[in-house]
């Protein structure tokens, strides 16, 4: 960019005297230059020596003013050049997890320019002036992807207190909790999440604030309200309708194919990136069995077809096997939980590349709290906890596509990587578990073009953990570095 200095302002300056007009602000993109504009008025009534001295003073003032402008422009243009110069960071570690091959490679090097990965590998050229961060005996990995979270809340060990808080907290107050949960999640190494259900548009507002750089948090895809039938898992608890107004399609509750299409359109109208619906019952709802189908095939077809017409993927909450079969027939992209899935359903998911998001952390988080739950919920929780491990082992053997999801909000936010340990403990190879939380998650969420693997051109979503996670999965719970979009949130800055 070239800035031409207008010297005509300084012509005949000896015959003019300065006015007191304020400097003019000129905006040049990211650069604001204060250009001194000096006006002079004619002066003809001074003669002799006084006139000569005044003229000399005016010349001196004009020359100084010109030098001030020139020097100011030079400093400002130098600052602009520094601003434009790319920020280059080089990360080094003993190992690097390649989420393309699923293998660990030695001598990990990643070169980052601004917010993008420029090159990967030990042969990468190190640009002059780059900031080098050597992490020593550590492993570089893509930022983790959690395909199933709920930033709108978090369960405690007291179900009744949670129920009270859910009614009494104002949305603005709950949103502040959501911002806290998002920060914890990012600092745990999760750089992308899919929030599959929150009320009062809390997740939507949080997504927008994170995008705007107002609060720290992972990249978010949100569903807004989950969609389901009256009395089902997506509906409100059976509080008397005189106390809490009955929900309709705008809040995801629908009856009949047309209303279900309407519910999808409402979620998309208000910013949903993905659609979540409830083909089967749930564990933590008061009014429904855990595994029964809660929507007709026509209703499921309407939800999935409408979402796909709008370019949105669809996540189906399914504990029950029959409901999952119906959802797969409708064309869903993932089955969440899958607690009671049969082998033939898992095989059908493999054939159609429908992801299983098992959320092992959810049942693991409440195994010690059954006695503090309402009896109907406790009975469902015990049944789900007893079956989920068996189903997951069968999914591994069959080769069903698996993406990592924690159901954080049922469990604690920020403990996301514990899911890797739970999967590995049930026989999932450590490298497969890491793929579930990186490349597979990116594929499921439709963001594989920007994240999920460490490759040139992708966003610099990178974490590092101590040692070798393939021999010690627990190390994934405590990242020593977290970078999202080229910005470091945990570790050396």
C-alpha positions in Angstrom: 0.0 0.0 0.0 1.4 3.4 -1.0 0.4 6.6 0.8 1.1 9.8 -1.2 1.9 12.9 0.8 0.2 16.0 -0.3 2.9 18.7 -0.1 0.7 21.5 -1.5 -0.4 22.1 2.1 3.0 23.6 2.8 3.3 25.9 -0.2 3.9 29.6 0.6 3.9 28.8 4.3 6.1 31.7 5.1 3.2 34.1 4.3 0.6 32.2 6.4 0.1 31.7 10.1 -1.1 28.5 11.7 -4.7 28.1 12.8 -5.9 25.9 15.7 -7.9 23.4 13.7 -7.8 19.9 15.2 -5.9 17.1 13.4 -8.0 15.0 10.9 -8.4 11.2 11.5 -7.8 9.2 8.3 -8.7 5.5 8.4 -6.4 3.3 6.2 -7.9 -0.1 6.8 -6.2 -1.4 10.0 -4.0 1.6 10.2 -5.1 5.0 11.5 -2.7 7.8 10.7 -3.1 11.2 12.3 -2.3 13.6 9.4 -1.5 17.1 10.6 -3.5 19.6 8.5 -2.1 23.0 9.0 -4.0 26.0 7.7 -2.5 29.4 7.3 -4.2 32.8 6.9 -2.8 35.7 4.9 -0.6 38.1 6.7 0.2 41.4 5.1 0.2 44.1 7.8 3.5 43.2 9.4 6.6 45.0 8.0 10.3 45.4 8.8 12.3 43.4 11.2 9.2 42.1 13.2 7.8 40.7 9.9 11.1 39.0 9.1 11.4 37.4 12.5 7.8 36.2 12.3 8.4 34.8 8.8 11.4 32.9 10.0 9.4 31.4 12.9 6.7 30.4 10.4 9.2 28.7 8.1 10.7 26.9 11.1 7.2 25.8 12.3 6.2 24.6 8.8 9.4 22.5 8.4 9.0 21.0 11.9 5.3 20.1 11.0 6.4 18.5 7.7 9.0 16.4 9.5 6.4 15.4 12.1 4.1 14.2 9.4 6.8 12.3 7.6 8.2 10.7 10.7 4.7 9.8 11.9 3.9 8.1 8.6 7.1 6.2 8.7 6.4 4.9 12.2 2.8 4.0 11.3 3.8 2.2 8.1 6.4 0.2 10.0 3.8 -0.8 12.5 1.5 -1.8 9.7 4.3 -4.0 8.2 4.8 -5.7 11.5 1.0 -6.2 11.8 0.9 -7.8 8.3 3.9 -10.0 8.9 2.7 -13.6 9.6 3.1 -15.0 13.0 5.0 -18.3 12.7 5.2 -20.9 15.5 7.0 -24.2 15.3 5.9 -27.0 17.7 8.4 -29.8 18.3 7.9 -33.0 20.3 9.3 -36.5 20.6 6.2 -37.9 18.9 3.3 -37.0 16.7 0.0 -38.9 16.3 -0.9 -39.1 12.6 -4.7 -39.2 12.5 -4.6 -40.1 8.8 -2.7 -43.4 9.2 -3.5 -43.9 12.9 0.2 -44.3 13.7 2.6 -42.6 16.0 5.7 -41.1 14.4 8.9 -39.8 16.0 10.4 -36.4 15.8 7.1 -34.5 15.6 7.3 -31.0 14.0 4.4 -28.8 13.0 4.9 -25.3 11.5 2.0 -22.9 12.0 1.5 -19.7 10.1 -1.2 -17.4 11.8 -4.1 -19.8 12.3 -3.3 -22.5 9.8 -0.9 -25.4 9.6 1.8 -24.7 7.1 3.7 -28.0 7.2 4.1 -31.2 9.2 7.0 -33.6 9.7 10.6 -33.7 10.8 11.7 -32.5 7.3 9.7 -29.2 7.6 11.7 -26.1 6.9 11.9 -23.8 9.9 11.3 -20.2 8.7 13.6 -17.5 9.9 12.3 -15.6 12.9 9.8 -18.4 13.9 9.0 -18.9 17.5 10.0 -22.5 18.4 8.3 -24.3 21.2 10.1 -27.6 22.0 7.8 -29.8 24.2 10.4 -32.5 24.7 9.1 -36.0 25.6 5.5 -35.3 24.5 3.1 -36.2 21.7 1.5 -33.8 19.3 -2.1 -34.6 18.3 -5.0 -33.0 16.5 -7.3 -31.1 18.9 -9.9 -33.5 20.3 -13.5 -33.5 18.9 -16.4 -34.4 21.3 -19.4 -35.2 19.2 -21.9 -35.1 22.1 -21.9 -32.4 24.8 -24.5 -30.2 26.5 -23.0 -26.8 27.6 -26.4 -25.8 28.8 -25.9 -27.5 32.2 -24.1 -30.1 34.3 -25.6 -32.7 36.6 -24.5 -33.0 40.2 -24.9 -35.9 42.6 -28.2 -34.4 43.7 -30.9 -34.8 41.1 -33.5 -32.8 43.1 -31.2 -29.8 43.5 -30.5 -30.0 39.7 -34.2 -30.0 39.0 -34.7 -26.9 41.2 -31.8 -25.1 39.5 -33.2 -25.9 36.1 -36.5 -24.1 37.0 -35.1 -21.2 39.0 -32.1 -20.1 37.1 -32.5 -17.3 34.6 -31.2 -18.1 31.1 -28.6 -15.3 31.4 -27.3 -16.8 34.6 -27.2 -20.3 33.1 -25.3 -18.9 30.1 -22.5 -17.8 32.3 -22.2 -21.4 33.6 -22.1 -22.5 29.9 -19.2 -20.1 29.2 -17.4 -21.7 32.2 -18.0 -25.2 30.8 -16.8 -24.2 27.4 -13.5 -22.9 28.8 -13.0 -26.0 30.9 -13.6 -28.1 27.8 -11.1 -26.2 25.6 -8.5 -26.4 28.3 -9.0 -30.2 28.4 -7.8 -30.3 24.8 -11.2 -30.4 23.0 -11.1 -27.8 20.2 -14.4 -28.8 18.5 -17.7 -30.0 19.9 -21.2 -30.8 18.8 -23.8 -29.5 21.3 -26.8 -31.7 20.8 -29.5 -30.1 22.9 -29.9 -27.1 25.1 -32.8 -24.9 26.1 -33.2 -21.1 25.8 -30.7 -21.0 23.0 -27.8 -21.0 25.5 -25.6 -23.2 23.2 -26.4 -21.0 20.2 -25.4 -17.8 22.1 -22.3 -19.4 23.4 -21.3 -20.5 19.9 -21.7 -17.0 18.6 -19.7 -15.5 21.4 -16.9 -17.9 20.9 -16.8 -17.2 17.2 -16.7 -13.5 17.9 -13.7 -14.0 20.3 -15.7 -12.8 23.3 -15.2 -15.9 25.4 -12.8 -18.8 25.1 -14.1 -22.2 24.0 -14.1 -24.9 21.4 -15.5 -24.5 17.9 -19.2 -25.4 18.3 -21.9 -27.0 16.2 -25.2 -26.7 17.9 -28.7 -28.3 17.4 -30.7 -25.9 19.6 -33.8 -27.8 20.9 -33.8 -31.6 20.4 -36.9 -32.8 18.5 -39.3 -35.5 19.8 -42.9 -36.5 20.5 -45.2 -35.1 23.2 -44.4 -37.0 26.4 -41.1 -38.3 25.0 -37.5 -37.7 25.9 -37.4 -34.3 24.1 -40.4 -33.0 25.9 -40.5 -31.3 29.3 -41.0 -33.3 32.5 -44.6 -33.9 33.3 -45.0 -30.7 35.3 -48.7 -29.5 35.5 -49.4 -27.4 32.4 -50.8 -24.7 34.6 -47.3 -24.3 36.1 -45.1 -24.5 32.9 -46.5 -23.9 29.5 -46.8 -26.9 27.2 -44.0 -27.0 24.5 -44.6 -27.0 20.8 -42.6 -27.3 17.6 -40.5 -24.2 18.2 -39.1 -26.0 21.3 -38.8 -29.3 19.4 -42.0 -31.1 20.5 -44.0 -32.4 17.5 -46.8 -34.8 16.6 -47.2 -35.9 12.9 -44.9 -35.5 10.0 -45.9 -31.9 9.2 -45.2 -30.7 12.7 -41.9 -32.5 12.8 -40.8 -30.7 9.6 -41.9 -27.5 11.3 -39.8 -28.3 14.3 -36.7 -28.9 12.1 -37.3 -25.6 10.3 -37.6 -23.7 13.6 -34.2 -25.0 14.8 -32.6 -24.1 11.5 -34.3 -20.7 11.5 -32.6 -19.9 14.8 -29.1 -21.0 13.8 -28.9 -24.8 14.2 -25.8 -26.4 12.6 -27.1 -29.9 13.1 -30.5 -31.6 14.0 -30.9 -33.8 17.0 -34.0 -35.9 17.5 -35.2 -38.6 19.9 -36.4 -41.8 18.3 -36.4 -43.6 21.6 -36.9 -43.0 25.3 -34.1 -41.7 27.6 -32.6 -42.5 30.9 -33.0 -39.1 32.7 -36.6 -38.2 31.7 -39.4 -39.0 34.1 -42.3 -39.9 31.8 -41.0 -42.5 29.3 -39.4 -45.9 29.1 -35.8 -46.0 28.1 -36.0 -48.0 24.9 -39.4 -47.6 23.3 -39.8 -46.0 19.8 -41.4 -42.5 20.4 -41.9 -41.4 16.8 -43.5 -43.1 13.8 -41.5 -44.0 10.7 -43.2 -41.1 8.8 -42.2 -38.6 11.5 -38.6 -39.8 11.5 -38.5 -39.7 7.7 -39.8 -36.2 7.8 -37.2 -35.0 10.3 -34.2 -36.5 8.5 -35.4 -35.6 5.0 -36.1 -32.0 6.0 -32.8 -31.6 7.8 -30.8 -33.0 4.8 -32.7 -30.7 2.4 -31.3 -27.8 4.5 -27.8 -29.3 4.5 -27.8 -30.4 8.1 -26.6 -33.7 9.5 -28.9 -35.6 11.9 -28.0 -37.2 15.2 -30.5 -39.7 16.6 -30.7 -40.3 20.4 -31.4 -44.1 20.5 -31.1 -46.5 23.4 -33.6 -48.9 22.0 -32.8 -51.3 19.1 -36.2 -51.0 17.3 -36.1 -47.2 17.3 -32.5 -47.3 16.0 -33.5 -49.5 13.1 -36.2 -47.0 12.2 -33.8 -44.1 12.5 -31.3 -45.8 10.3 -34.0 -46.5 7.7 -34.8 -42.8 7.8 -31.2 -42.0 6.9 -29.6 -40.6 10.1 -25.9 -39.8 10.3 -25.3 -41.0 13.8 -26.8 -43.0 16.6 -26.2 -41.6 20.1 -25.7 -43.9 23.0 -27.0 -47.1 21.3 -27.3 -48.9 24.6 -29.5 -51.9 23.6 -28.4 -52.2 19.9 -28.4 -55.7 18.5 -25.6 -57.0 16.3 -27.6 -56.8 13.1 -28.3 -53.1 13.8 -24.6 -52.5 14.4 -23.8 -54.3 11.2 -26.3 -52.2 9.3 -24.7 -49.1 10.6 -21.3 -50.4 9.3 -22.8 -51.0 5.9 -24.4 -47.5 5.7 -21.5 -45.7 7.5 -23.7 -44.5 10.3 -21.6 -43.5 13.3 -22.1 -44.8 16.8 -21.4 -42.2 19.5 -21.4 -44.4 22.6 -21.1 -41.8 25.4 -19.6 -44.3 27.9 -18.8 -41.4 30.2 -22.5 -40.8 30.8 -23.3 -44.1 32.4 -19.9 -44.2 34.1 -20.6 -40.8 35.8 -23.8 -41.8 37.6 -23.2 -45.4 38.7 -22.7 -44.2 42.3 -25.8 -42.0 42.4 -28.6 -44.4 41.7 -30.0 -44.1 45.2 -30.2 -40.3 44.9 -32.4 -40.4 41.8 -36.1 -40.7 41.5 -37.0 -44.4 41.3 -38.2 -44.4 37.7 -34.9 -42.8 36.5 -32.8 -45.0 38.8 -34.3 -48.1 37.3 -33.5 -47.0 33.7 -30.0 -45.9 34.7 -29.2 -49.3 36.2 -30.5 -51.1 33.0 -28.4 -48.9 30.7 -25.3 -49.2 32.8 -25.6 -53.0 32.8 -25.8 -53.2 29.0 -23.7 -50.4 27.4 -20.3 -52.2 27.8 -21.5 -55.3 26.1 -23.0 -53.4 23.1 -19.7 -51.4 22.7 -17.6 -54.6 22.7 -19.8 -56.0 19.9 -19.5 -52.7 17.9 -15.7 -53.0 18.1 -15.8 -56.6 16.8 -18.3 -55.8 14.0 -16.3 -52.7 12.9 -19.1 -50.2 13.3 -17.8 -46.6 12.7 -17.3 -44.9 16.1 -16.9 -41.3 17.0 -16.0 -40.1 20.5 -18.8 -38.4 22.5 -19.1 -38.0 26.2 -22.5 -36.6 26.9 -20.7 -34.0 29.0 -23.3 -32.3 31.1 -24.5 -35.6 32.4 -20.9 -36.0 33.5 -18.5 -33.2 34.3 -17.3 -30.8 31.7 -13.6 -30.9 31.2 -13.2 -34.6 31.8 -13.8 -35.4 28.1 -10.6 -37.4 27.5 -11.7 -40.0 30.1 -13.8 -41.4 27.3 -10.6 -42.6 25.6 -9.7 -44.6 28.7 -13.2 -46.1 29.0 -13.1 -47.2 25.3 -9.6 -48.7 25.6 -10.6 -50.5 28.8 -13.3 -52.3 26.8 -10.9 -53.5 24.1 -10.8 -50.6 21.7 -7.2 -50.2 20.4 -5.7 -47.0 21.8 -5.0 -45.6 18.3 -8.6 -46.4 17.3 -9.8 -44.5 20.3 -7.8 -41.5 19.4 -9.1 -41.6 15.8 -12.6 -41.7 17.2 -11.9 -38.4 18.9 -10.1 -36.7 15.9 -10.5 -37.8 12.3 -13.7 -39.8 12.8 -15.3 -36.9 14.8 -14.4 -34.5 12.0 -15.9 -36.8 9.4 -19.1 -37.1 11.4 -19.4 -33.4 12.1 -18.6 -32.5 8.4 -15.6 -30.4 9.4 -12.8 -32.7 8.0 -11.8 -30.0 5.6 -10.6 -27.8 8.4 -9.7 -30.0 11.4 -9.4 -33.5 12.8 -5.9 -34.2 11.3 -2.5 -32.5 11.3 -2.2 -31.6 7.7 -1.0 -28.5 5.8 -3.8 -26.1 5.1 -6.0 -27.1 8.1 -6.7 -25.0 11.1 -4.1 -25.1 13.7 -6.1 -27.1 16.3 -3.3 -28.9 18.0 -2.7 -30.3 21.5 0.2 -32.0 23.2 0.2 -34.6 26.0 3.1 -35.9 28.0 4.8 -39.1 27.0 3.1 -41.6 24.7 -0.7 -41.8 24.8 -0.8 -45.2 23.1 0.9 -46.7 26.1 -0.8 -44.5 28.7 -4.2 -43.2 27.7 -4.5 -41.3 31.0 -2.1 -38.7 29.8 -4.8 -37.5 27.4 -6.6 -36.0 30.4 -3.9 -33.5 31.1 -2.7 -31.8 28.0 0.5 -29.7 28.3 -0.4 -27.6 25.3 -3.7 -26.6 23.8 -3.9 -24.5 20.6 -7.0 -23.7 18.7 -6.9 -21.7 15.4 -3.3 -20.9 16.1 -3.9 -19.4 19.5 -2.4 -21.1 22.6 -4.7 -21.5 25.5 -2.7 -23.9 27.7 1.0 -24.2 27.9 4.0 -22.1 26.7 3.0 -18.9 24.9 
